[in-house]
Amino acid sequence: MTPPAERSLRAREDHASHPATVSAIAGGASEAVSSPETEVLARVGALLAEHDPTTTSEVEFLGAQYDAGLAWVHFEKGFGGLGLGPALQEVIDAALRDAGAPSGADRNPVGYGHGAGSVYTHGTDEQRRRWLRPLFTCEELWCQLFSEPGAGSDVAGLATIAVRDGDEWVVNGQKIWSSGAMHARWGILIARTDPTQPKHRGITFFVADMHAPGLEVRPIREMTGGAHFNETFFTDVRIPDAHRLGGVGMGWSVAVTTLMYERVLVSDQQEEHAGAQAIALWRARDDRTSPVALALRDRLVMAWVESEATRLLLLRAKSLRSKAEPGADGSLGKLAVTRVGQQLANLCVDLSGPDAVVDADYTPHGGKFGDRAEMPLPRRFLNSVSSSISGGTSEIMRNIIGERVLGLPGDIRVDKDVPWNEVRRS
Ligand SMILES: Cc1cc2nc3c(=O)[nH]c(=O)nc-3n(C[C@H](O)[C@H](O)[C@H](O)COP(=O)(O)OP(=O)(O)OC[C@H]3O[C@@H](n4cnc5c(N)ncnc54)[C@H](O)[C@@H]3O)c2cc1C
């Protein structure tokens, strides 16, 4: 059986050696073979020819990629895109990766994953012009300020208050689990602007300046040893009304866009290396015949089957996603990727035996997201636990799939139509 990592590598090689691809990258796309794919690959070829990734700075390269419409190909021209189908982004990213081009996705995951989609979908042209390019070049990093100590799964119940004062809003309250907030320049924030409305209706969506006076970020140490997320406190923080995304009181619909993008981001992160690592660990074992070894082999095969089924599910979801904005399929992908990721991390630990509990480097890795393939196994195992919580828990994903995909009866929501300030809370 070919490990998923090897197989995906081969698929990429097959793609790169396709004659249309080669000719397009070399700038040889002709009218006869013109298609959206050859068009974007010709643009990739031109970008690489004009900005050699080995000698161009990352900021300059990413800026040129944005200007060429190759940042988010489904966005409009002038905003990092070309107005083409979202599936083409993968073609572009694969060609750039093969050419050794830089990517900001690991450094600015909230920006790339859900900040950009929220700004693009709900922002004015002026807001898009202000924020999208520096987000893509990673000159400005982004974080997400949704969860609160009393509002996680039920984030619409949030208590951070924004009160209008002329052309500004004054924000008071506390957010928690704000990943990367200590490095961020901007934070996507939801706050309550009308407590007399039921919880979903009185929320407004802002882009908060993380350097504003009154905004304080305090790190939280995780069980992995890292400290990538934070508590964020707002004390009379002023946000210009020009930094509001969407209408006053309409923040919930903007937040739904954000959450959909976030779940697609997670489902795009299927850890193919974990499958390859499990197979390598199995092959490295001296004992492959004892009852314990055979039980491990059973689990390895089951994990491989589930991993492969998840890969195909994601491919299908992507090919069906004709619209630029993701839908409930992101929840399906997130649930599946999380489950198989945790299963593989557990299996790798069991295959490694006592080695799996030794993590020589327990220094805080200060919020660097980095490549999970390079994370030591003990840390990756501990990290995998959080994946069924971040971006919405697996129980919430099941609720969404049940209601929106399968059409099952909805969750019981006793406070749905009650004004937020009349809902009893502890
Ligand atoms: C690694 C990591 C990074 C994160 N980064 C960010 C970030 O950058 N920004 C941000 O705003 N937040 C972030 N979060 C927070 C995350 O979104 C919340 O932790 C998550 O939404 C769950 O909320 P909670 O922790 O308050 O748990 P709760 O909502 O209190 O849930 C507790 C338990 O009850 C279950 N539960 C709750 N409601 C239901 C229901 N209706 N039906 C069935 N079961 C239910 C949950 O599934 C869970 O098991 C991050 C979390 C993690 C772990």
The ligand as a Gaussian input file, in Angstrom:
#p B3LYP/6-31G(d) Opt

LIG

0 1
 C       -5.989000      25.198000      20.056000
 C       -7.149000      26.143000      20.156000
 C       -7.098000      27.357000      19.488000
 C       -8.169000      28.247000      19.583000
 N       -8.059000      29.465000      18.950000
 C       -9.067000      30.359000      19.079000
 C       -8.936000      31.667000      18.505000
 O       -7.921000      32.009000      17.877000
 N       -9.936000      32.550000      18.679000
 C      -11.083000      32.230000      19.352000
 O      -11.966000      33.070000      19.430000
 N      -11.232000      30.999000      19.929000
 C      -10.250000      30.066000      19.808000
 N      -10.371000      28.824000      20.397000
 C      -11.552000      28.536000      21.211000
 C      -12.515000      27.526000      20.613000
 O      -13.225000      28.084000      19.538000
 C      -13.441000      27.068000      21.753000
 O      -12.634000      26.405000      22.709000
 C      -14.523000      26.145000      21.269000
 O      -15.448000      26.835000      20.472000
 C      -15.269000      25.471000      22.447000
 O      -15.678000      26.394000      23.390000
 P      -15.377000      26.175000      24.943000
 O      -13.928000      25.871000      25.085000
 O      -15.912000      27.335000      25.683000
 O      -16.166000      24.855000      25.346000
 P      -17.753000      24.750000      25.712000
 O      -18.545000      25.479000      24.692000
 O      -17.936000      25.154000      27.132000
 O      -17.985000      23.204000      25.542000
 C      -17.725000      22.243000      26.574000
 C      -18.191000      20.886000      26.070000
 O      -19.617000      20.899000      25.859000
 C      -19.933000      20.487000      24.537000
 N      -21.088000      21.236000      24.041000
 C      -21.304000      22.572000      24.155000
 N      -22.459000      22.907000      23.558000
 C      -22.979000      21.770000      23.030000
 C      -24.162000      21.470000      22.278000
 N      -25.041000      22.421000      21.941000
 N      -24.362000      20.187000      21.887000
 C      -23.482000      19.212000      22.223000
 N      -22.358000      19.439000      22.953000
 C      -22.101000      20.695000      23.343000
 C      -18.690000      20.815000      23.735000
 O      -18.610000      20.020000      22.560000
 C      -17.575000      20.501000      24.730000
 O      -17.299000      19.129000      24.721000
 C       -9.320000      27.909000      20.327000
 C       -9.379000      26.675000      20.991000
 C       -8.307000      25.800000      20.919000
 C       -8.392000      24.490000      21.653000

